[in-house]
């Protein structure tokens, strides 16, 4: 059984997935903040 090999292979993919998720959420946050600023300027 080479389960140890599978774990090391899966780890980088998990980190890549987490990193992309964090990047995606931060971009969404910035976009929503920009929208809020636009709404405030209109008033």
Backbone as CSV, one residue per row, in Angstrom:
resi,resn,N_x,N_y,N_z,CA_x,CA_y,CA_z,C_x,C_y,C_z
1,UNK,0.848,-1.206,0.000,0.000,0.000,0.000,0.883,1.257,0.000
2,UNK,0.711,2.091,-0.979,1.468,3.347,-1.015,0.541,4.523,-0.680
3,UNK,-0.114,4.412,0.475,-1.034,5.478,0.894,-0.248,6.736,1.254
4,UNK,0.982,6.559,1.749,1.826,7.706,2.099,2.101,8.568,0.879
5,UNK,2.302,7.912,-0.265,2.573,8.650,-1.499,1.347,9.456,-1.912
6,UNK,0.176,8.842,-1.784,-1.061,9.531,-2.165,-1.275,10.783,-1.318
7,UNK,-0.944,10.685,-0.034,-1.139,11.825,0.870,-0.263,13.001,0.436
8,UNK,1.008,12.720,0.136,1.919,13.799,-0.261,1.503,14.386,-1.607
9,UNK,0.880,13.576,-2.438,0.436,14.073,-3.749,-0.804,14.949,-3.593
10,UNK,-1.655,14.599,-2.637,-2.912,15.328,-2.450,-2.702,16.638,-1.694
11,UNK,-1.690,16.666,-0.822,-1.458,17.858,0.009,-1.298,19.138,-0.826
12,UNK,-0.412,19.180,-1.824,-0.232,20.405,-2.620,-1.531,20.842,-3.292
13,UNK,-2.317,19.875,-3.783,-3.583,20.212,-4.432,-4.527,20.883,-3.444
14,UNK,-4.544,20.347,-2.206,-5.410,20.944,-1.179,-4.983,22.375,-0.900
15,UNK,-3.681,22.590,-0.783,-3.177,23.945,-0.506,-3.496,24.880,-1.656
16,UNK,-3.383,24.374,-2.873,-3.686,25.205,-4.041,-5.158,25.609,-4.012
17,UNK,-6.003,24.627,-3.632,-7.445,24.869,-3.576,-7.760,25.912,-2.514
18,UNK,-7.132,25.782,-1.342,-7.352,26.724,-0.238,-6.865,28.116,-0.637
19,UNK,-5.705,28.174,-1.264,-5.147,29.473,-1.682,-6.076,30.155,-2.677
20,UNK,-6.574,29.397,-3.653,-7.467,29.980,-4.657,-8.771,30.441,-4.010
21,UNK,-9.242,29.664,-3.007,-10.471,30.044,-2.303,-10.265,31.360,-1.570
22,UNK,-9.131,31.481,-0.882,-8.827,32.712,-0.136,-8.721,33.894,-1.101
23,UNK,-8.041,33.680,-2.217,-7.885,34.744,-3.207,-9.252,35.168,-3.740
24,UNK,-10.091,34.173,-4.051,-11.423,34.437,-4.593,-12.263,35.232,-3.605
25,UNK,-12.223,34.839,-2.320,-13.027,35.517,-1.293,-12.532,36.944,-1.077
26,UNK,-11.215,37.142,-1.128,-10.660,38.490,-0.919,-11.049,39.404,-2.083
27,UNK,-11.063,38.856,-3.292,-11.455,39.647,-4.466,-12.934,40.011,-4.360
28,UNK,-13.750,39.051,-3.904,-15.187,39.306,-3.745,-15.414,40.395,-2.707
29,UNK,-14.642,40.330,-1.615,-14.763,41.328,-0.552,-14.445,42.716,-1.106
30,UNK,-13.369,42.819,-1.857,-12.966,44.115,-2.414,-14.040,44.644,-3.362
31,UNK,-14.606,43.751,-4.156,-15.645,44.154,-5.105,-16.872,44.684,-4.364
32,UNK,-17.272,44.005,-3.300,-18.448,44.434,-2.536,-18.177,45.769,-1.856
33,UNK,-16.941,45.961,-1.390,-16.577,47.237,-0.753,-16.658,48.370,-1.773
34,UNK,-16.218,48.119,-2.983,-16.277,49.135,-4.041,-17.732,49.491,-4.337
35,UNK,-18.598,48.468,-4.374,-20.018,48.703,-4.645,-20.626,49.582,-3.559
36,UNK,-20.268,49.315,-2.305,-20.781,50.110,-1.185,-20.345,51.563,-1.317
37,UNK,-19.095,51.773,-1.714,-18.577,53.140,-1.889,-19.356,53.856,-2.988
38,UNK,-19.638,53.162,-4.078,-20.381,53.758,-5.195,-21.767,54.193,-4.731
39,UNK,-22.426,53.333,-3.949,-23.770,53.643,-3.462,-23.742,54.863,-2.547
40,UNK,-22.705,54.970,-1.742,-22.588,56.113,-0.825,-22.389,57.407,-1.617
41,UNK,-21.620,57.351,-2.684,-21.348,58.548,-3.489,-22.612,59.040,-4.196
42,UNK,-23.488,58.108,-4.566,-24.715,58.473,-5.287,-25.654,59.282,-4.391
43,UNK,-25.672,58.986,-3.095,-26.605,59.654,-2.168,-26.338,61.144,-1.998
